[in-house]
């Protein structure tokens, strides 16, 4: 197959898009053209074009309110390239608005759903509340229409409730890591992902300060920070209460978290997070790192099934409990290693992309038929 993969929102090194799905396609011998905002994330296309059977094309990045130019740019590229590809795979709900039949030129389209887009608008604080509500209704309507016209892939079982028909499930889980180092072999705890208020930015900074004052493990933050918390995160980094590495490619980020005492997920209780799987928890487990997570439904279920990790309350109480757990691990590294090993065994047996790759490729093949 020749597959045209498109995003204007996500980083080109997005774990699901690039490191899982595109890797699966290339490994299976297919050809991929990848349209993504490389310049917008300061990524050179030459590095990607060096891979066999992969061609990459830069488009404008969609950020905040400045999305029209990005969509128009993507529309032009899709219209130019769709006819020479067997299937188009899109990752942003906005792209459903511009992938009309005359743009696709008869090429089938697959829409990959890997967040609750309407619920996620709650995080877009740069939009007025009534705009967020209106945009949410529009996205929901566009997605429902899409299922009658295109194939749909769901990254989470909970997303099925948004649609009238049953769709293919390709879970957003990590590739299996072979023989990762044991937990508690690096003097750090880690947070991987976007740093925002609703993802626990203030709780993370408070926890980092407490660990620093107690001479405990360093809190390492890996990921971009939202504009409203960037100064606070940078100040904490300068002051030495956290070690902020900024955004890193997924493979580099996973290497940086190796050996940590624990992996953190201090998400707030929002509609989006209640139905979404915190993939970072699985990535921590896949690298033998025990988890410390707030009490969201999936996180609680995961910790219970794996018999590993700690569930903490939301807010300040969760910070205090997380601090106690981390200091306990620091005093008894064997406990951290036991928890990390239990999580690793569970994820290797039940939740790796190795088990999903063939399903994903076959969904695209079926769309072409």
C-alpha positions in Angstrom: 0.0 0.0 0.0 0.9 3.6 -0.4 -0.4 5.4 2.7 -0.8 9.2 3.1 -0.6 10.1 6.8 -1.7 13.6 7.8 -1.6 15.7 11.0 -1.5 19.5 11.4 -1.8 19.4 15.2 0.5 16.7 16.6 4.3 16.8 16.7 5.7 14.7 13.8 7.4 12.5 16.4 4.1 11.7 18.1 4.3 8.3 19.7 1.1 6.9 18.2 1.5 8.3 14.7 5.2 8.0 14.0 6.7 5.6 16.5 3.8 3.1 16.4 1.7 3.3 13.3 4.2 4.5 10.7 6.8 2.1 12.1 4.3 -0.7 11.8 3.5 0.2 8.1 7.2 0.5 7.2 8.0 -2.8 8.9 5.3 -4.5 6.9 6.8 -3.2 3.7 4.4 -0.4 2.9 5.2 3.1 1.6 4.3 6.1 3.7 4.0 9.8 2.8 3.8 11.8 6.0 2.4 15.3 6.0 3.1 17.0 9.3 4.2 20.4 10.8 8.0 19.7 10.9 9.0 23.3 10.8 6.5 24.2 13.5 8.2 21.8 15.9 11.7 22.7 14.7 12.3 19.3 13.2 14.4 18.8 10.0 12.7 16.7 7.3 16.0 15.3 6.1 16.3 13.0 9.1 12.9 11.4 8.4 13.4 11.2 4.6 16.4 9.1 5.1 14.2 6.2 6.2 13.4 3.7 3.5 9.9 3.9 2.0 9.1 7.1 4.0 8.6 10.6 2.4 7.8 13.5 4.6 6.3 16.9 3.7 6.1 20.0 5.9 2.8 21.9 6.4 1.8 24.8 8.6 1.3 23.9 12.3 -2.2 24.5 13.7 -1.9 26.2 17.1 -4.4 28.1 19.2 -6.6 30.2 17.1 -4.3 30.1 14.0 -5.7 27.0 12.3 -7.2 28.2 9.0 -3.8 28.5 7.2 -2.8 25.1 8.5 -6.0 23.5 7.2 -5.7 25.2 3.9 -2.1 24.1 3.5 -3.0 20.5 4.4 -6.0 20.6 2.0 -3.7 21.6 -0.9 -1.3 18.8 -0.1 -4.0 16.1 0.3 -5.6 17.2 -3.0 -2.3 16.9 -4.8 -1.2 13.6 -3.3 -4.3 11.6 -2.5 -4.8 10.4 -6.1 -1.4 8.7 -6.0 -2.0 6.9 -2.7 -4.2 3.9 -1.8 -5.5 5.4 1.5 -5.4 8.6 3.5 -5.0 8.4 7.3 -5.8 11.5 9.3 -5.3 12.2 13.0 -7.1 15.5 13.6 -10.8 16.0 13.7 -10.3 19.4 12.0 -9.1 17.6 8.9 -12.6 16.1 8.5 -13.7 19.5 7.5 -11.4 19.8 4.5 -11.3 16.2 3.2 -14.3 16.5 0.9 -14.7 14.0 -2.0 -13.2 16.4 -4.6 -10.1 16.7 -2.3 -9.7 12.9 -1.8 -10.3 12.2 -5.5 -11.8 8.8 -4.7 -9.1 7.7 -2.3 -10.6 6.1 0.9 -10.0 7.9 4.2 -9.4 6.5 7.6 -9.9 8.7 10.7 -7.8 7.8 13.7 -9.5 8.9 17.0 -7.0 9.1 19.8 -8.5 11.6 22.1 -12.0 12.7 23.1 -11.7 15.9 21.0 -14.9 17.5 22.1 -14.2 16.9 25.8 -10.5 18.0 25.3 -11.8 21.5 24.4 -12.2 22.1 28.2 -8.4 22.5 28.3 -8.4 25.2 25.6 -8.5 28.1 28.0 -7.6 30.6 25.2 -11.2 30.1 23.9 -14.2 31.7 25.6 -16.5 29.1 27.3 -19.3 29.5 24.8 -16.9 29.1 21.9 -15.6 25.8 23.5 -19.2 24.6 23.9 -20.0 25.5 20.3 -16.8 23.9 18.9 -17.5 20.8 20.9 -20.9 20.4 19.4 -19.5 20.9 15.9 -16.7 18.4 16.4 -19.2 15.8 17.7 -21.5 16.3 14.7 -18.6 16.1 12.2 -17.3 12.9 13.8 -20.8 11.3 13.7 -21.1 12.2 10.0 -17.7 10.9 9.3 -18.6 7.3 10.4 -21.1 7.1 7.6 -18.5 8.1 5.0 -15.1 6.8 6.2 -13.4 4.1 8.2 -12.7 4.9 11.8 -10.0 3.6 14.2 -10.5 4.0 17.9 -7.5 4.3 20.3 -9.6 3.6 23.4 -12.6 1.3 24.0 -14.3 4.2 25.8 -14.5 6.2 22.6 -16.9 3.8 21.0 -19.8 5.4 22.9 -19.4 8.5 20.8 -20.4 6.7 17.6 -23.5 4.8 16.4 -21.6 2.0 14.7 -18.9 -0.3 16.0 -15.4 0.6 14.8 -12.0 -1.0 14.8 -10.0 -0.8 18.1 -6.2 -0.2 17.8 -5.2 0.5 21.3 -2.8 3.3 22.1 -0.2 1.2 23.9 3.7 1.1 23.7 5.9 -1.3 21.9 7.4 -3.9 24.2 10.7 -2.7 25.7 13.2 -5.6 25.9 15.2 -5.9 29.1 14.8 -2.3 30.4 16.9 -1.3 33.5 15.3 -1.9 36.8 13.5 0.9 38.7 15.4 2.9 41.3 18.7 2.7 39.4 18.6 6.4 38.5 18.1 9.0 41.2 14.9 10.6 39.7 11.2 10.3 39.4 9.8 11.3 36.1 6.8 12.9 34.4 6.4 12.4 30.6 3.9 14.4 28.6 2.6 17.9 28.0 2.8 20.1 31.1 -0.5 21.9 31.7 -2.7 23.0 34.6 -5.2 20.2 34.0 -2.3 17.7 33.6 -1.1 18.6 37.1 1.5 21.2 36.4 1.1 22.9 39.8 1.0 19.6 41.6 4.2 18.5 39.8 6.0 21.7 40.8 4.9 21.5 44.4 6.1 17.9 44.5 9.4 18.8 43.0 9.9 21.5 45.6 9.1 19.0 48.4 11.5 16.4 47.1 14.3 19.0 46.6 13.8 20.3 50.2 14.0 16.7 51.5 17.1 15.9 49.4 15.0 13.2 47.7 15.1 12.0 44.1 15.1 14.7 41.4 11.8 15.3 39.6 12.5 15.2 35.8 9.9 16.7 33.5 9.9 15.6 29.9 7.6 17.5 27.5 6.4 20.9 26.3 4.9 23.3 28.8 1.7 25.3 28.0 2.2 29.1 27.8 0.4 29.8 31.1 2.8 27.5 33.1 6.1 27.9 31.1 7.5 30.6 33.3 6.8 28.7 36.5 8.3 25.5 35.1 11.4 27.3 33.8 11.8 29.1 37.2 11.7 25.7 39.0 14.2 24.3 36.6 16.6 27.3 37.1 16.1 27.0 40.9 16.9 23.3 40.8 13.6 22.0 42.2 12.9 20.2 39.0 14.9 19.1 36.0 13.0 20.1 32.9 14.3 18.5 29.7 11.6 20.1 27.4 10.0 18.2 24.5 12.0 15.2 23.3 11.3 12.7 20.5 9.5 9.7 22.0 12.4 7.3 21.7 14.8 9.8 23.3 12.3 10.5 26.1 11.8 6.9 26.9 15.6 6.5 27.2 15.7 9.5 29.5 13.2 8.0 32.0 14.9 4.7 32.3 15.7 3.5 35.9 13.4 6.1 37.6 12.0 5.4 41.1 8.5 6.2 39.8 6.5 7.6 36.8 3.9 10.3 37.6 0.5 11.0 36.2 -1.3 13.7 38.2 -4.1 14.4 35.8 -7.2 16.3 37.0 -10.7 14.9 37.0 -12.0 16.1 33.7 -14.5 14.6 31.2 -11.7 13.9 28.7 -9.4 12.2 31.2 -12.2 10.1 32.6 -12.6 8.3 29.3 -9.0 8.4 28.0 -6.3 5.9 28.8 -3.2 7.7 30.2 -0.8 6.1 27.8 2.2 7.3 29.8 1.2 4.8 32.6 1.7 2.0 30.1 5.0 3.5 29.0 6.2 3.7 32.5 5.3 0.0 33.1 6.9 -1.0 29.8 10.2 0.4 31.2 9.8 -1.3 34.6 8.9 1.9 36.4 6.2 1.9 39.0 3.4 4.4 38.6 1.9 7.1 40.9 -1.4 8.3 39.5 -4.5 10.2 40.4 -7.7 8.3 40.8 -9.1 8.3 37.3 -11.1 5.2 36.3 -8.6 3.7 33.9 -5.6 4.4 36.1 -7.3 2.7 39.0 -8.2 -0.3 36.9 -4.7 -0.5 35.5 -3.1 -0.4 38.9 -5.5 -3.0 40.2 -5.0 -5.4 37.3 -1.2 -5.1 37.3 -1.1 -5.2 41.1 1.5 -2.4 40.9 1.7 1.3 41.5 -0.1 3.8 43.8 -3.3 5.7 43.3 -3.4 9.1 45.0 -6.1 11.7 45.5 -6.5 14.8 43.3 -4.9 18.1 44.4 -2.7 18.8 47.4 -3.5 15.6 49.2 -2.2 13.7 46.2 1.0 15.6 46.3 1.6 14.8 49.9 0.8 11.1 49.4 3.0 10.9 46.2 5.9 12.5 48.2 5.6 9.8 50.9 5.5 7.0 48.4 8.6 8.4 46.6 10.6 8.9 49.8 9.6 5.3 50.8 11.0 4.0 47.5 14.1 6.0 48.0 14.6 4.4 51.4 13.8 0.9 50.1 14.7 0.6 46.4 13.8 -3.0 46.4 10.1 -2.1 46.8 10.2 0.2 43.8 11.9 -2.6 41.8 9.2 -5.1 42.8 6.4 -2.7 41.8 8.2 -1.9 38.5 8.7 -5.6 37.7 5.0 -6.4 38.4 3.9 -3.6 36.1 6.4 -4.7 33.4 5.1 -8.3 33.5 1.5 -7.2 33.1 2.1 -4.8 30.3 4.2 -7.3 28.4 1.5 -9.9 28.7 -1.5 -7.6 27.9 -0.8 -4.2 26.5 1.9 -3.8 23.9 1.6 -2.4 20.3 3.3 -5.6 19.1 -0.2 -7.1 19.5 -1.9 -4.2 17.7 0.3 -3.6 14.7 -1.2 -6.3 12.4 -4.7 -5.1 13.4 -3.8 -1.6 12.5 -2.3 -2.5 9.1 -5.3 -4.7 8.3 -7.8 -1.9 9.0 -6.1 0.2 6.3 -6.0 -2.7 3.9 -9.7 -3.3 4.4 -10.4 0.4 3.7 -8.6 0.1 0.4 -10.7 -3.0 -0.8 
